[in-house]
Amino acid sequence: MSLKTFLSKLTARRRAPTLERAEEAIAEGRRADAAAMLRVLAEGGLAPAQLRLGQLYERGEGVLQNFVEAVRWLRAAAEQGAEPAMARLGEIYLTGLAAPDTATPAALQRIEERPREDRPAAASLLRRLYPEGLSVAQNPEQAAHWNTRAAEAGTAAAQARLGHQYACGLGVARDLDAAERWFAAAAAQDHIAGQLGLGMLYAGAYGARHDHARAQEWLERCAGRGNSTAQLCMGLLLLFGEGIPCDAVRAAELLTQAAKAGHPAAMFHVGELYRRGRGVVQSATEAESWLRRAASRGYLKAWVLLVRLFRSGPDADLNTAAVLCRHAAELGDGEAQYLLGQFYLAGEGLPRDVGAALAWYTQAAQLGNAAACLKLGILHATGEQLEQDYRSAARWYAQAGALGDPAGTYNLAFLHFRGLGVGQDTARGLELLEQAADAGHVPAAWALYRLHTDGEYVPADAALAHRWLRTAMLQGDVPAMVLLGGSMLQHSTDDADHAQAAELLRRAAAQGNLDAQYNLGVCLRRGLGLAQDDAEAERCYAAAASQGHTSAQLALGSLRAQRATTEADWLEVAHWYRLAAEAGHPAAILSLAQLHEGGRGVPADHKAALALYRQALAAGQTDAAAAVRRIEAELAKSEIAA
């Protein structure tokens, strides 16, 4: 060291410390000197020095890193109104600060050690140096206090944090109006956390509020700025949101951006998109790659999805699926524990072991997995895998229902009807069925329809039966649409009812229901609820007939018979009559007999016609009786003449 440098440092030490000189020292890399000057100033009550000293302690610059000391000096500055100190305290107390990375586990243990009574001198030196420890515990109430002060002073980050606290009820009473107000204040300052908070609030992430159009507006802003959480939320909104157009391709793009930024949840959803081929070209390889990335970052549900990936498809690998499932189950995932129970029960990828299956089902049930509760109820009720125990079945069914699975409530209802494991109680059974049906369980709605139709357990009531059939229909059940639509056509002469029936049949037909396709053809053929249209009727008949619907085959043959003029036309008619007749349709047998008698589309053959007429008569087609007598008489005359 030169004499000039030595004298310069000596002079600097003798000069009175000031904030400016401390900042100069920091800029020159002399952080220890700066810390010494700041300490003098901070102990003298200078708020900016207290703030700066707290920052040095937090970063470990010029002093030993000590979060507790950092908070002490930040608080001193904050109590004098230093806005950055208030804001930082609000942030620290909201999340807490773990011990610095520089502290080894052994050092942390020694700090926690208490001196032994027989060896008081052995008290840890580290404990004496850090009597308050090295970490700062999370304290939502303190976070709310300091975030409020900083937010009211206009700090955007504190406003966003305070909005989050109000939205979640952290350290304050939950208040979504206050959350919206503070998020909006931060967003107005173009703070991305405020904009993200508004987007998530409107998306329903905090519950209660759902305004997906407004959510889209704010999330798109944040996503455009590269925020991976916003990209994730916006992607999910485009996949599952209400009131905005679904866009799986755009969702896949956003989720992939978030995944590449390292967001585990986004990796999981990208894997799921590739698994299903939604918004991307389906690829098991890509699905596995993204799901493994998510799993390696601790995203448990990714393990479960990997299990499903390896368990399904033409190249299923049950052994790998079982290994992955066990890993996730042992990490404590309830769904994985349930699936592992399924593996053991079915002997898929593992030796069949009912005891192990029950153990994993029970663990999953204890974690609140409704499917596991339902499975345990079924196993105890059926007695197929273990001793039948209706009392235990009732308990597990009730737990499944309480966890939100209406199938448990549905099954429990029938135990009450029959007095199995519980007291026989028809009223309670009916109440449980109604609960399950109102919760969207279609089999429960159908059960109520049948109970009120058949009069089993309860008096028959057509109005109530219709109500529950309508409930099943409103829940999207296709058979209920068909039955309700057919009933309205059969029992009503009102045009409005016919139009509603035709609409129900149209919806069911669009989902491939053959009865609906046939009955929609009837509506079009007769002009019931729709404009009469033979061409459309024929298309509906053909769709069902080609898949084996015998009434549609007969109707299609009859429709084409009305305009048949050539032998080729009659061959087509005979084809459809024959298919329906061979399947046992009585009217089709009669129609095919008439073709044989007249020699249209088939060779004229009175003996074949007679056999078919007799078959039709035996099947209840009384119109065939006259034809049988006529042909029998004709054949008798022929034999006499011969």
C-alpha positions as CSV (number, residue, x, y, z in Angstrom):
1,M,0.0,0.0,0.0
2,S,1.4,3.4,-1.0
3,L,1.8,6.2,1.5
4,K,-0.7,8.3,-0.4
5,T,-3.4,5.6,-0.1
6,F,-2.6,5.0,3.6
7,L,-2.9,8.7,4.4
8,S,-6.1,9.0,2.3
9,K,-7.7,6.1,4.2
10,L,-6.5,7.6,7.6
11,T,-8.0,10.9,6.7
12,A,-11.2,9.3,5.5
13,R,-11.6,7.6,8.9
14,R,-11.1,10.8,10.8
15,R,-13.8,12.7,8.7
16,A,-17.3,12.7,10.2
17,P,-19.5,10.0,8.5
18,T,-22.2,11.2,6.2
19,L,-24.7,9.4,4.0
20,E,-23.0,10.7,0.9
21,R,-19.6,9.4,2.1
22,A,-21.1,6.0,2.9
23,E,-22.6,5.8,-0.6
24,E,-19.2,6.8,-2.1
25,A,-17.6,4.0,-0.1
26,I,-20.2,1.5,-1.4
27,A,-19.5,2.7,-5.0
28,E,-15.8,2.2,-4.5
29,G,-16.3,-1.3,-3.1
30,R,-15.4,-0.4,0.5
31,R,-18.6,-1.8,1.9
32,A,-17.2,-2.5,5.4
33,D,-16.3,1.1,5.7
34,A,-19.7,2.1,4.4
35,A,-21.4,-0.2,6.9
36,A,-19.4,1.3,9.8
37,M,-20.4,4.9,8.7
38,L,-24.1,3.9,8.2
39,R,-24.2,2.3,11.7
40,V,-23.1,5.5,13.3
41,L,-25.7,7.5,11.4
42,A,-28.4,4.9,11.9
43,E,-27.8,4.8,15.7
44,G,-28.1,8.5,15.6
45,G,-31.6,8.1,14.2
46,L,-31.1,9.0,10.5
47,A,-33.8,7.1,8.6
48,P,-32.1,6.9,5.2
49,A,-29.0,5.4,7.0
50,Q,-31.2,2.9,8.8
51,L,-32.8,1.9,5.5
52,R,-29.4,1.5,3.8
53,L,-27.9,-0.4,6.7
54,G,-30.9,-2.8,6.7
55,Q,-30.3,-3.4,3.0
56,L,-26.6,-4.2,3.6
57,Y,-27.5,-6.7,6.4
58,E,-30.1,-8.4,4.1
59,R,-27.5,-8.7,1.3
60,G,-24.5,-9.5,3.5
61,E,-22.5,-6.5,2.0
62,G,-19.9,-5.2,4.4
63,V,-21.4,-7.1,7.3
64,L,-22.2,-10.7,8.1
65,Q,-25.6,-11.5,6.4
66,N,-28.2,-11.3,9.1
67,F,-31.9,-11.1,8.2
68,V,-33.0,-10.4,11.8
69,E,-30.7,-7.3,12.0
70,A,-31.9,-6.3,8.5
71,V,-35.5,-6.3,9.8
72,R,-34.5,-4.4,12.9
73,W,-33.0,-1.5,10.9
74,L,-35.7,-1.5,8.3
75,R,-38.3,-1.3,11.0
76,A,-36.5,1.7,12.6
77,A,-36.5,3.4,9.2
78,A,-40.1,2.5,8.5
79,E,-41.3,3.9,11.8
80,Q,-39.9,7.2,10.7
81,G,-41.9,7.0,7.5
82,A,-39.3,5.7,5.1
83,E,-41.6,4.3,2.3
84,P,-39.1,1.8,0.8
85,A,-38.6,0.3,4.3
86,M,-42.3,0.0,4.9
87,A,-42.7,-1.8,1.5
88,R,-39.8,-4.1,2.1
89,L,-41.1,-5.1,5.6
90,G,-44.5,-5.8,4.1
91,E,-42.8,-8.1,1.6
92,I,-40.6,-9.8,4.1
93,Y,-43.3,-10.5,6.6
94,L,-45.7,-11.8,3.9
95,T,-43.3,-14.6,2.8
96,G,-40.8,-14.8,5.7
97,L,-37.0,-15.2,5.2
98,A,-35.3,-18.5,5.7
99,A,-31.8,-18.6,7.1
100,P,-29.1,-17.4,4.6
101,D,-27.7,-20.0,2.2
102,T,-24.3,-19.4,3.7
103,A,-25.5,-20.9,7.0
104,T,-24.8,-24.6,7.1
105,P,-27.2,-27.1,8.7
106,A,-24.7,-27.7,11.4
107,A,-24.5,-24.0,12.2
108,L,-28.2,-23.7,12.3
109,Q,-28.4,-26.6,14.7
110,R,-25.8,-25.1,17.0
111,I,-27.7,-21.8,17.1
112,E,-30.8,-23.7,18.3
113,E,-28.8,-25.6,20.9
114,R,-29.6,-24.9,24.6
115,P,-26.7,-25.1,27.1
116,R,-26.8,-28.2,29.3
117,E,-27.2,-27.7,33.0
118,D,-24.1,-29.7,33.7
119,R,-22.1,-27.9,31.1
120,P,-23.1,-24.2,31.0
121,A,-19.9,-23.2,29.3
122,A,-20.7,-25.3,26.3
123,A,-23.4,-22.8,25.1
124,S,-23.0,-22.3,21.4
125,L,-20.9,-19.3,20.4
126,L,-23.1,-19.0,17.3
127,R,-26.1,-18.7,19.6
128,R,-24.5,-15.9,21.5
129,L,-23.7,-14.1,18.2
130,Y,-27.2,-14.6,16.8
131,P,-29.5,-14.7,19.9
132,E,-32.6,-14.0,17.7
133,G,-31.6,-16.7,15.1
134,L,-31.0,-16.2,11.4
135,S,-34.5,-16.4,9.9
136,V,-37.6,-14.2,10.0
137,A,-40.9,-15.9,10.5
138,Q,-43.8,-15.2,8.2
139,N,-46.2,-12.8,9.9
140,P,-49.3,-11.9,7.8
141,E,-50.6,-9.4,10.4
142,Q,-47.3,-7.5,10.3
143,A,-47.2,-7.8,6.5
144,A,-50.7,-6.2,6.3
145,H,-49.7,-3.4,8.6
146,W,-46.6,-2.4,6.6
147,N,-48.1,-3.1,3.2
148,T,-51.0,-0.9,4.2
149,R,-48.7,2.0,5.2
150,A,-46.6,1.6,2.0
151,A,-49.7,1.2,-0.2
152,E,-51.3,4.4,1.2
153,A,-48.1,6.2,0.5
154,G,-48.4,5.1,-3.1
155,T,-46.0,2.2,-3.5
156,A,-47.4,0.1,-6.3
157,A,-45.8,-3.2,-5.2
158,A,-47.2,-2.8,-1.7
159,Q,-50.6,-2.1,-3.2
160,A,-50.5,-5.3,-5.2
161,R,-49.4,-7.3,-2.1
162,L,-52.1,-5.8,0.0
163,G,-54.7,-6.7,-2.7
164,H,-53.5,-10.3,-2.5
165,Q,-53.7,-10.3,1.2
166,Y,-57.3,-9.0,1.1
167,A,-58.2,-11.6,-1.6
168,C,-56.8,-14.5,0.4
169,G,-57.6,-13.2,3.9
170,L,-54.0,-13.2,4.9
171,G,-53.5,-11.1,8.1
172,V,-56.8,-9.2,7.3
173,A,-60.4,-10.1,6.9
174,R,-61.1,-11.4,3.4
175,D,-62.6,-8.6,1.3
176,L,-62.7,-8.9,-2.5
177,D,-63.8,-5.3,-2.9
178,A,-60.8,-4.1,-1.1
179,A,-58.6,-6.5,-3.0
180,E,-60.0,-5.2,-6.3
181,R,-59.4,-1.6,-5.2
182,W,-55.7,-2.2,-4.3
183,F,-55.0,-4.3,-7.3
184,A,-56.5,-1.6,-9.5
185,A,-54.4,1.1,-7.7
186,A,-51.2,-0.9,-8.5
187,A,-52.4,-1.6,-12.1
188,A,-53.0,2.1,-12.6
189,Q,-49.3,2.6,-12.0
190,D,-48.6,-0.1,-14.7
191,H,-47.4,-2.5,-12.0
192,I,-47.5,-6.0,-13.4
193,A,-48.4,-7.7,-10.1
194,G,-51.5,-5.4,-9.9
195,Q,-52.5,-6.2,-13.4
196,L,-52.0,-9.9,-12.7
197,G,-54.0,-9.7,-9.5
198,L,-56.9,-8.2,-11.3
199,G,-56.8,-10.8,-14.0
200,M,-56.7,-13.6,-11.5
201,L,-59.5,-12.0,-9.4
202,Y,-61.8,-11.7,-12.4
203,A,-60.8,-15.3,-13.5
204,G,-62.1,-16.6,-10.2
205,A,-58.8,-17.6,-8.8
206,Y,-59.8,-16.1,-5.4
207,G,-63.3,-17.5,-5.6
208,A,-66.7,-15.8,-5.8
209,R,-66.1,-13.5,-8.7
210,H,-66.1,-14.6,-12.4
211,D,-65.8,-12.1,-15.1
212,H,-63.7,-13.9,-17.7
213,A,-63.9,-11.2,-20.3
214,R,-62.3,-8.7,-17.9
215,A,-59.9,-11.4,-16.8
216,Q,-58.8,-11.9,-20.4
217,E,-58.1,-8.1,-20.8
218,W,-55.7,-8.0,-17.8
219,L,-54.1,-11.4,-18.3
220,E,-53.3,-10.7,-21.9
221,R,-51.5,-7.5,-20.9
222,C,-49.4,-9.4,-18.4
223,A,-48.8,-12.3,-20.8
224,G,-47.6,-9.9,-23.4
225,R,-45.0,-8.6,-21.0
226,G,-43.7,-12.2,-20.5
227,N,-45.2,-13.0,-17.1
228,S,-45.3,-16.8,-17.0
229,T,-48.1,-16.9,-14.4
230,A,-50.2,-14.7,-16.6
231,Q,-49.4,-16.9,-19.6
232,L,-50.5,-20.0,-17.6
233,C,-53.7,-18.4,-16.4
234,M,-54.6,-17.0,-19.8
235,G,-53.9,-20.3,-21.4
236,L,-56.2,-22.1,-19.0
237,L,-58.9,-19.4,-19.5
238,L,-58.8,-20.0,-23.2
239,L,-59.3,-23.7,-22.6
240,F,-61.9,-23.6,-19.9
241,G,-63.2,-20.1,-19.5
242,E,-66.8,-19.0,-19.8
243,G,-68.0,-16.0,-21.9
244,I,-64.9,-16.0,-24.1
245,P,-64.2,-18.1,-27.2
246,C,-62.3,-21.3,-26.6
247,D,-58.9,-21.3,-28.5
248,A,-56.9,-24.4,-27.8
249,V,-54.2,-23.4,-30.3
250,R,-53.5,-20.0,-28.7
251,A,-53.8,-21.7,-25.2
252,A,-51.1,-24.2,-26.2
253,E,-48.8,-21.3,-27.4
254,L,-49.2,-19.4,-24.1
255,L,-48.8,-22.5,-21.9
256,T,-45.7,-23.5,-23.9
257,Q,-44.2,-20.0,-23.3
258,A,-44.8,-20.3,-19.6
259,A,-43.4,-23.9,-19.5
260,K,-40.3,-22.8,-21.3
261,A,-39.9,-20.0,-18.7
262,G,-39.7,-22.8,-16.1
263,H,-43.3,-22.8,-14.7
264,P,-44.0,-26.4,-13.5
265,A,-47.8,-26.1,-13.7
266,A,-47.5,-24.9,-17.3
267,M,-45.3,-27.9,-18.1
268,F,-48.0,-30.1,-16.7
269,H,-50.7,-28.6,-18.8
270,V,-48.6,-28.7,-21.9
271,G,-48.0,-32.4,-21.3
272,E,-51.8,-32.9,-20.9
273,L,-52.4,-31.0,-24.2
274,Y,-50.0,-33.3,-26.0
275,R,-51.5,-36.4,-24.3
276,R,-55.0,-35.4,-25.6
277,G,-53.9,-33.8,-28.9
278,R,-55.7,-30.6,-28.0
279,G,-54.3,-27.4,-29.7
280,V,-51.3,-29.4,-30.7
281,V,-50.6,-32.6,-32.7
282,Q,-51.1,-35.5,-30.3
283,S,-47.7,-36.9,-29.2
284,A,-47.1,-39.4,-26.4
285,T,-43.4,-38.6,-26.6
286,E,-43.9,-34.8,-26.1
287,A,-46.5,-35.5,-23.4
288,E,-44.0,-37.6,-21.5
289,S,-41.2,-35.1,-21.9
290,W,-43.2,-32.2,-20.5
291,L,-44.8,-34.2,-17.7
292,R,-41.4,-35.5,-16.6
293,R,-40.1,-31.9,-16.5
294,A,-43.0,-30.9,-14.3
295,A,-42.6,-33.9,-12.1
296,S,-38.9,-33.3,-11.6
297,R,-39.8,-29.8,-10.3
298,G,-42.0,-31.3,-7.7
299,Y,-45.4,-31.0,-9.4
300,L,-47.1,-34.1,-8.0
301,K,-50.0,-34.2,-10.4
302,A,-47.5,-34.6,-13.3
303,W,-46.6,-38.0,-11.8
304,V,-50.2,-39.0,-11.8
305,L,-50.7,-37.9,-15.4
306,L,-47.5,-39.9,-16.4
307,V,-49.2,-42.9,-14.8
308,R,-52.3,-42.4,-16.9
309,L,-50.1,-41.9,-20.0
310,F,-48.3,-45.2,-19.5
311,R,-51.4,-47.0,-18.4
312,S,-53.4,-46.3,-21.6
313,G,-53.1,-46.6,-25.3
314,P,-51.9,-49.4,-27.6
315,D,-48.4,-49.2,-26.2
316,A,-49.4,-49.3,-22.5
317,D,-46.6,-50.1,-20.1
318,L,-48.3,-51.1,-16.9
319,N,-45.0,-51.9,-15.1
320,T,-43.7,-48.4,-15.6
321,A,-47.1,-47.0,-14.8
322,A,-47.1,-48.9,-11.5
323,V,-43.6,-47.7,-10.6
324,L,-44.4,-44.1,-11.3
325,C,-47.7,-44.5,-9.3
326,R,-45.9,-45.9,-6.3
327,H,-43.5,-43.0,-6.3
328,A,-46.3,-40.4,-6.4
329,A,-48.3,-42.3,-3.8
330,E,-45.3,-42.4,-1.4
331,L,-44.9,-38.7,-1.9
332,G,-48.4,-38.3,-0.5
333,D,-50.6,-37.7,-3.5
334,G,-54.1,-39.0,-2.8
335,E,-55.1,-39.6,-6.4
336,A,-51.9,-41.6,-6.9
337,Q,-52.6,-43.7,-3.8
338,Y,-56.1,-44.4,-5.2
339,L,-54.6,-45.5,-8.5
340,L,-52.1,-47.6,-6.8
341,G,-54.9,-49.4,-5.0
342,Q,-56.5,-50.0,-8.5
343,F,-53.2,-51.5,-9.7
344,Y,-53.0,-53.9,-6.8
345,L,-56.7,-54.8,-7.0
346,A,-56.5,-55.6,-10.7
347,G,-53.0,-57.1,-10.7
348,E,-51.9,-54.6,-13.3
349,G,-48.1,-54.0,-13.3
350,L,-48.0,-55.5,-9.8
351,P,-48.9,-58.8,-8.3
352,R,-52.6,-58.8,-7.3
353,D,-52.8,-58.0,-3.6
354,V,-56.3,-57.1,-2.1
355,G,-54.7,-56.2,1.3
356,A,-52.3,-53.7,-0.3
357,A,-55.1,-52.3,-2.4
358,L,-57.3,-51.7,0.7
359,A,-54.3,-50.1,2.5
360,W,-53.7,-47.6,-0.4
361,Y,-57.4,-46.9,-0.8
362,T,-57.6,-46.2,2.9
363,Q,-54.6,-43.8,2.8
364,A,-56.1,-42.0,-0.2
365,A,-59.5,-41.8,1.6
366,Q,-57.9,-40.3,4.7
367,L,-56.4,-37.6,2.4
368,G,-59.9,-36.8,1.2
369,N,-59.9,-38.7,-2.1
370,A,-63.6,-39.2,-2.9
371,A,-63.0,-41.9,-5.5
372,A,-61.2,-44.0,-2.9
373,C,-64.0,-43.6,-0.4
374,L,-66.5,-44.7,-3.0
375,K,-64.4,-47.7,-4.0
376,L,-64.1,-48.8,-0.3
377,G,-67.9,-48.5,0.0
378,I,-68.4,-50.6,-3.1
379,L,-66.0,-53.3,-1.9
380,H,-67.6,-53.5,1.5
381,A,-71.1,-53.6,0.0
382,T,-70.5,-56.2,-2.7
383,G,-68.3,-58.5,-0.6
384,E,-66.5,-59.7,-3.7
385,Q,-63.0,-58.9,-2.5
386,L,-63.5,-59.0,1.3
387,E,-66.2,-59.8,3.8
388,Q,-69.5,-58.0,3.1
389,D,-70.0,-55.2,5.6
390,Y,-72.9,-52.9,4.8
391,R,-72.3,-50.7,7.9
392,S,-68.8,-49.9,6.6
393,A,-70.1,-49.5,3.1
394,A,-72.6,-46.9,4.4
395,R,-69.8,-45.0,6.2
396,W,-67.6,-44.8,3.2
397,Y,-70.5,-43.9,0.9
398,A,-71.4,-41.1,3.2
399,Q,-67.8,-39.8,3.3
400,A,-67.6,-39.9,-0.5
401,G,-70.8,-37.9,-0.7
402,A,-69.5,-35.4,1.8
403,L,-66.4,-35.0,-0.3
404,G,-68.5,-34.1,-3.3
405,D,-69.0,-37.4,-5.1
406,P,-72.8,-37.8,-5.7
407,A,-72.3,-41.4,-6.5
408,G,-71.6,-42.1,-2.8
409,T,-74.8,-40.3,-1.9
410,Y,-76.7,-42.3,-4.6
411,N,-75.4,-45.6,-3.3
412,L,-76.1,-44.7,0.3
413,A,-79.7,-43.9,-0.7
414,F,-80.4,-47.5,-1.7
415,L,-78.9,-48.8,1.5
416,H,-81.5,-46.7,3.3
417,F,-84.3,-48.0,1.0
418,R,-83.3,-51.6,1.8
419,G,-82.2,-51.1,5.4
420,L,-78.7,-52.5,4.8
421,G,-76.1,-51.3,7.3
422,V,-78.4,-48.4,8.3
423,G,-82.0,-48.3,9.4
424,Q,-84.6,-48.7,6.7
425,D,-85.8,-45.2,5.9
426,T,-87.6,-44.5,2.6
427,A,-87.8,-40.8,3.3
428,R,-84.1,-40.5,3.9
429,G,-83.4,-42.6,0.8
430,L,-85.5,-40.3,-1.3
431,E,-83.9,-37.3,0.2
432,L,-80.4,-38.6,-0.6
433,L,-81.4,-39.5,-4.2
434,E,-82.7,-36.0,-4.7
435,Q,-79.4,-34.6,-3.3
436,A,-77.4,-36.7,-5.7
437,A,-79.6,-35.8,-8.7
438,D,-79.5,-32.1,-7.9
439,A,-75.7,-32.4,-7.7
440,G,-75.6,-33.6,-11.3
441,H,-75.7,-37.4,-10.9
442,V,-77.7,-38.6,-13.9
443,P,-78.2,-42.2,-12.5
444,A,-79.9,-40.6,-9.5
445,A,-82.3,-38.6,-11.7
446,W,-83.1,-41.8,-13.6
447,A,-83.7,-43.7,-10.4
448,L,-86.1,-41.1,-9.2
449,Y,-87.9,-41.2,-12.6
450,R,-88.3,-45.0,-12.3
451,L,-89.4,-44.9,-8.6
452,H,-92.1,-42.4,-9.4
453,T,-93.1,-44.2,-12.6
454,D,-93.2,-47.8,-11.1
455,G,-94.4,-46.8,-7.7
456,E,-91.6,-48.7,-5.9
457,Y,-90.9,-47.4,-2.4
458,V,-93.1,-44.3,-3.2
459,P,-96.5,-43.8,-4.8
460,A,-96.5,-43.5,-8.5
461,D,-96.5,-39.8,-9.6
462,A,-96.3,-39.0,-13.4
463,A,-95.6,-35.3,-12.7
464,L,-92.6,-36.1,-10.5
465,A,-91.4,-38.8,-12.9
466,H,-91.4,-36.2,-15.7
467,R,-89.6,-33.7,-13.5
468,W,-86.7,-36.0,-12.8
469,L,-86.5,-37.2,-16.4
470,R,-86.3,-33.5,-17.4
471,T,-83.5,-33.1,-14.8
472,A,-81.5,-35.9,-16.4
473,M,-82.1,-34.2,-19.8
474,L,-81.0,-30.8,-18.6
475,Q,-77.8,-32.5,-17.3
476,G,-77.1,-33.5,-20.9
477,D,-78.2,-37.2,-20.7
478,V,-78.9,-38.3,-24.3
479,P,-81.3,-41.2,-23.4
480,A,-83.3,-38.8,-21.4
481,M,-83.5,-36.4,-24.3
482,V,-84.7,-39.2,-26.5
483,L,-87.3,-40.5,-24.1
484,L,-88.6,-37.1,-23.2
485,G,-88.7,-36.0,-26.9
486,G,-90.5,-39.2,-27.9
487,S,-93.0,-38.8,-25.0
488,M,-93.8,-35.3,-26.0
489,L,-94.4,-36.4,-29.6
490,Q,-96.6,-39.3,-28.5
491,H,-98.8,-37.6,-25.8
492,S,-99.0,-34.0,-27.0
493,T,-100.8,-32.3,-29.9
494,D,-99.3,-28.9,-29.1
495,D,-97.0,-27.5,-31.8
496,A,-94.7,-25.9,-29.3
497,D,-94.2,-29.3,-27.6
498,H,-93.5,-30.9,-30.9
499,A,-90.9,-28.2,-31.7
500,Q,-89.3,-28.7,-28.3
501,A,-89.3,-32.5,-28.9
502,A,-87.7,-32.1,-32.3
503,E,-85.0,-29.9,-30.8
504,L,-84.2,-32.6,-28.1
505,L,-84.1,-35.3,-30.8
506,R,-81.8,-33.1,-32.9
507,R,-79.4,-32.7,-30.0
508,A,-79.4,-36.4,-29.2
509,A,-79.0,-37.3,-32.9
510,A,-76.0,-35.0,-33.2
511,Q,-74.4,-37.1,-30.5
512,G,-74.9,-40.3,-32.5
513,N,-78.0,-41.7,-30.8
514,L,-79.7,-44.1,-33.2
515,D,-83.2,-43.8,-31.7
516,A,-82.9,-40.0,-31.9
517,Q,-81.8,-40.2,-35.5
518,Y,-84.8,-42.4,-36.4
519,N,-87.3,-40.3,-34.4
520,L,-86.0,-37.1,-35.9
521,G,-86.6,-38.7,-39.3
522,V,-90.2,-39.3,-38.2
523,C,-90.6,-35.6,-37.3
524,L,-89.2,-34.5,-40.6
525,R,-91.3,-37.1,-42.5
526,R,-94.5,-36.0,-40.8
527,G,-93.8,-32.3,-40.2
528,L,-93.9,-32.6,-36.4
529,G,-92.2,-29.6,-34.9
530,L,-90.2,-29.1,-38.1
531,A,-91.0,-28.3,-41.7
532,Q,-91.8,-31.5,-43.6
533,D,-88.7,-32.6,-45.5
534,D,-88.5,-36.1,-47.0
535,A,-84.9,-35.6,-48.1
536,E,-83.7,-34.7,-44.6
537,A,-85.9,-37.5,-43.2
538,E,-84.2,-40.0,-45.5
539,R,-80.8,-38.8,-44.4
540,C,-81.7,-39.3,-40.7
541,Y,-83.2,-42.8,-41.4
542,A,-80.1,-43.7,-43.4
543,A,-77.7,-42.7,-40.6
544,A,-79.5,-44.9,-38.1
545,A,-80.3,-47.7,-40.6
546,S,-76.7,-48.1,-41.6
547,Q,-75.8,-48.8,-37.9
548,G,-78.4,-51.5,-37.5
549,H,-81.5,-49.6,-36.3
550,T,-84.3,-51.9,-37.5
551,S,-87.2,-49.3,-37.3
552,A,-85.0,-46.9,-39.3
553,Q,-84.2,-49.7,-41.9
554,L,-88.0,-50.3,-42.3
555,A,-88.7,-46.6,-42.6
556,L,-86.0,-46.1,-45.1
557,G,-87.2,-49.0,-47.2
558,S,-90.8,-47.7,-47.0
559,L,-89.8,-44.2,-48.0
560,R,-87.8,-45.4,-51.0
561,A,-90.6,-47.8,-51.9
562,Q,-92.9,-44.8,-52.4
563,R,-90.8,-43.5,-55.2
564,A,-89.4,-46.8,-56.6
565,T,-89.8,-47.0,-60.4
566,T,-87.0,-49.3,-61.5
567,E,-85.8,-52.8,-60.5
568,A,-82.7,-51.2,-59.0
569,D,-85.0,-49.1,-56.7
570,W,-86.9,-52.2,-55.6
571,L,-83.7,-54.1,-54.9
572,E,-82.7,-51.3,-52.6
573,V,-86.1,-51.4,-50.9
574,A,-85.8,-55.2,-50.5
575,H,-82.3,-54.8,-49.0
576,W,-83.5,-52.6,-46.1
577,Y,-86.7,-54.7,-45.5
578,R,-84.5,-57.9,-45.4
579,L,-82.1,-56.4,-42.8
580,A,-84.9,-55.4,-40.5
581,A,-86.8,-58.7,-41.0
582,E,-83.7,-60.8,-40.3
583,A,-83.4,-58.9,-37.0
584,G,-87.0,-59.9,-36.2
585,H,-88.9,-56.6,-36.9
586,P,-92.5,-57.8,-37.3
587,A,-93.6,-55.0,-39.7
588,A,-90.5,-55.5,-41.8
589,I,-91.2,-59.2,-42.1
590,L,-94.7,-58.3,-43.3
591,S,-93.3,-55.8,-45.9
592,L,-90.7,-58.3,-47.1
593,A,-93.5,-60.9,-47.5
594,Q,-95.4,-58.4,-49.7
595,L,-92.3,-58.0,-51.9
596,H,-92.0,-61.8,-52.4
597,E,-95.7,-62.0,-53.2
598,G,-95.5,-59.3,-55.8
599,G,-92.0,-60.1,-57.1
600,R,-90.6,-56.7,-56.5
601,G,-86.9,-56.5,-55.7
602,V,-86.9,-60.3,-55.1
603,P,-88.1,-63.3,-57.2
604,A,-91.9,-63.8,-57.0
605,D,-92.3,-66.8,-54.6
606,H,-95.7,-67.4,-52.9
607,K,-94.3,-70.2,-50.7
608,A,-91.6,-67.8,-49.4
609,A,-94.2,-65.1,-49.0
610,L,-96.5,-67.4,-47.1
611,A,-93.7,-68.4,-44.7
612,L,-93.0,-64.7,-44.0
613,Y,-96.7,-63.8,-43.6
614,R,-97.1,-66.6,-41.1
615,Q,-94.0,-65.4,-39.2
616,A,-95.4,-61.8,-39.2
617,L,-98.7,-63.1,-37.9
618,A,-97.0,-65.0,-35.1
619,A,-95.2,-61.8,-34.2
620,G,-98.4,-59.9,-33.8
621,Q,-99.0,-58.5,-37.3
622,T,-102.7,-59.2,-37.6
623,D,-102.8,-57.7,-41.1
624,A,-101.0,-60.8,-42.3
625,A,-103.9,-63.1,-41.5
626,A,-105.9,-62.3,-44.7
627,A,-102.7,-62.7,-46.8
628,V,-102.1,-66.1,-45.2
629,R,-105.6,-67.3,-46.0
630,R,-105.4,-66.0,-49.5
631,I,-102.1,-67.6,-50.4
632,E,-103.0,-70.8,-48.7
633,A,-106.1,-71.0,-50.8
634,E,-104.2,-70.1,-54.0
635,L,-101.6,-72.8,-53.3
636,A,-104.3,-75.3,-52.5
637,K,-105.9,-74.6,-55.9
638,S,-102.6,-75.0,-57.7
639,E,-102.0,-78.3,-56.1
640,I,-105.5,-79.6,-57.1
641,A,-105.0,-78.3,-60.6
642,A,-101.7,-80.1,-60.7
